[in-house]
Amino acid sequence: MTFTLQTRPGSKRERTRDQLLVSAQSLLMEAGTAALGLRQITTHAGMVHASFYNYYPDVAALIGDLGELLGATHAAAMATPGQDGDDPAARFARITRQTLRIVAAQPDFGRLMFDVGLPSDRLGAELRLRLRMDIAEGVARGQFTVADVDLATSMIAGAITGLALDLHRGTLGFARIDPATALLLTHLGLDQAEAERLAHAAIDFPPPPELPMRWLALPSATQPLAGELS
């Protein structure tokens, strides 16, 4: 089951750009980057080939936009104001658990992240920014005891990405998500009992994002400015 966002109508330009991105995702899932030529994308989208250049200078730019969309889709899925109160450790635990659950519950999301040649660094950048904010706040509050926030952020972000890959590949099972989250919290210096409590707290996690991804399915605040569409 996936959560279906209400797609906003958007302008003709925004709708066409989403049409190109949806076409590219379909081709990526079918055959990877080898199938991702300009003519293949526009033919699949039912568009005139030359119209592609009204939106992107080349296919690499479209792939870059897909990376941006992947990060924005993850960020929108993680945005649940008020759910964690003002506790950075609770927020860290929820985002880690939810991120890993998305990959475990939505195999195609994992495929886009790891298997089809789509650059996932934008997702990593979004996750890293959120993690750094939570770790820094946790240190300021005395919950975490790391000496170097940037180093801890790199290590934790890498660990979460590795866990996501292992969940996607089936090396780890779904039941390992919460124990892994507790272990990450203790590595940051959180008390063991509190780490276990947060990592196993009963949370009504939303379903994973619906695929294919679309900019118009995301909150308007995540949209690139009009001048950034080309």
N, C-alpha and C positions, 0 to 999 in steps of 0.2 A: 504494500500500500504506500502511496506517495501523497503528499499534500499538494493540492492543486491551487496555485495562486490565481487570483483574478487578473487576467492579462488586461492592461490598460490599452485603450484604443491607439494612442500615439499618433504621430504625424505619418504621412505616407513615407517619408524618408526613414523614420524609425522602424516602421513596419517592414520596409524592404530590407533594411539592414538586418533585422531579425530573421527575415526569410533566408538571407544568405548564410547567416550563422547556423540556422537550423539545418540547411542543406549540407553545410560543411560537417556538422556533427554526425549526420546520418552517414556521410561518406567515410568519415574517420572510423565510425563504429563498424562499418562493413569491411573496410580494406586498409585502414591506416592512412598515413600521410602519402603513400604511393598513389592513392586515388584522388588526392586533393589538388587537382589542377584547376585553373580558372574556368576552362570550358566545362569540366565535369561539374563544378559547383553551380555555375549559372544554368546549365542544362537541367540539372537536378532540381533547381529552384524555379524552372520555367521562365527564365529571364533571357533577354538579349545579352550576348557576351560582353559587348562594349559597355553596357550599363554598369558592370562591375566597378569600373574605374570612377564612377560617381561616388563610390563609398570607400574603396580601398585602393592604394597605389599598386598593390601586388598581393599575392596569396600570403606572403609572410606577415603582412600587416593584419590580414584577417585572422591568422592564427594567433597573433599577438592579442587581438581583441578577444578571441576566445579564452585566452589565458586570463585576461582582465575579467571576463564574464564569470569564469570559474571561481576566481577569488571573491567577486562580488556576490555570487550565489551562495557561497559558503558563509560570508559575512552576514548576509540577510537571514540565513537560517539560524545563525547563532544569536541574533538580536532578539532578546526577550527582556525588555526593560522591567526592572523591579523583581525579577524572579530570584535573584541571588542577594537581594538587599544591597548592602554596601560592602560585602565580604569578598575580597579579592580571591581568597583561597577557595571559597564556594564557587565563584565564577570560573576560576581555573579548572576546577573539577568538572563542572557541568560542560564547559566548552570542550574539554578533552574527551569526556565520555560521549558527548553528542557527535563530535567530529568522527570518532572511531565507529560509532554506531551507523553513521551515514554510509561509510565505506562498506561496513559489514552487511547492511540491509539493502543497499542499492549498488549491486555489482557494476552496473554501467557507469556510475559515478567514479568508481575505482578504475574502471577501464580508461575513462577520460584522463584521470590523474596519472596513470602508470603505463598504459599499454599502447596507446594509439599515436604517440609522438607529439601530443599537445604539451607545450611547456607548462609545468605546474609551479614555476617559481612565483607566479603572482599569488596563487593560493598560499604558498609558503610565506610570502611577504605579509599578506593579510593576517595569517595566523601568528607569525612572529611579532607583529606590532601589538596584537591583542595580548599575547603572552608576556611581552616585555612590560606592558602597562600593569598587568596583574602581578607579576613578580616584583616589580619595583614598589608597588603599593604594599604588597605583602611584607617586603623587607622593612618598609617605613613603619608598618604597624607592629613589627616584631613577630609576625607569623612565620616568615621565612628567614633563613640565616645565611643566605649565599653572600659571598664577599664581592663577586663580580656579576652584576646583573646581566650585562651583555653576553658574557661567556655562558652563564646559566641559561639564558634565552636560546642561544644557539644549540646548546646540548639538548634542551628539552624539546625544542622545535624539531630537531633531528630525530629524537626518540619517538615523537608522535608520528612523524612521517614514516619512520621504519615500522612502527606498530601498524599503521594503516596499510602499508604494503603487505605485511605478513597476514593481516586479516583478509585482505583482498586475495592473496595467493592461497589462503587456506592453511598457512603454516600455524597460525593461531586461531582459536575458536572464539566465538562471541563471548563466552563466559570469562575470557581472560581480560576483557576491557576494564572492568572495575578494579580487579587486583592490580593491573598495570597503572591505573590512575592513582591508586593509593601509593604505589611504589614511587611514582614521580613526585608526589607531594612530600613524601618522606625525604627524598633526595634534596628537595628544596629546604628541608629543615622543619617541616611541620610535624607536630607531635603525632606519634603513630596512631593513637586512638582517634584523634581528630581526623587524620588522613583516611582511616578506614571508614569513619562515619560519613565523611563527605563523598568518598568514592562509591559508597553503597547506598547513599540517600535515595529515597523513593522520589523519582521525578517523572512527570508525565512528558516524556520526550515527544516532540512533534515528529511526524513521518519525515523521511528524507525528501530533499527537493525533487520536484518533478523534472524529468528530462523529456525532450531536449531543452537546454537552457535558453532563455530569452531575456534580453534587457527589459522588455516591456512587461515581464512577469515580476520584476523587482520593484521595490519602492522607488519613487521618483528621485529620491536623494542619491541613489546609487548610479543614476544615469550620467554618462559623460555629457559635457556641454555640447551644444549643437555644433560648435566649431571643431569639435574633436571627433566627429563621426567619420571624417574622411582621412 
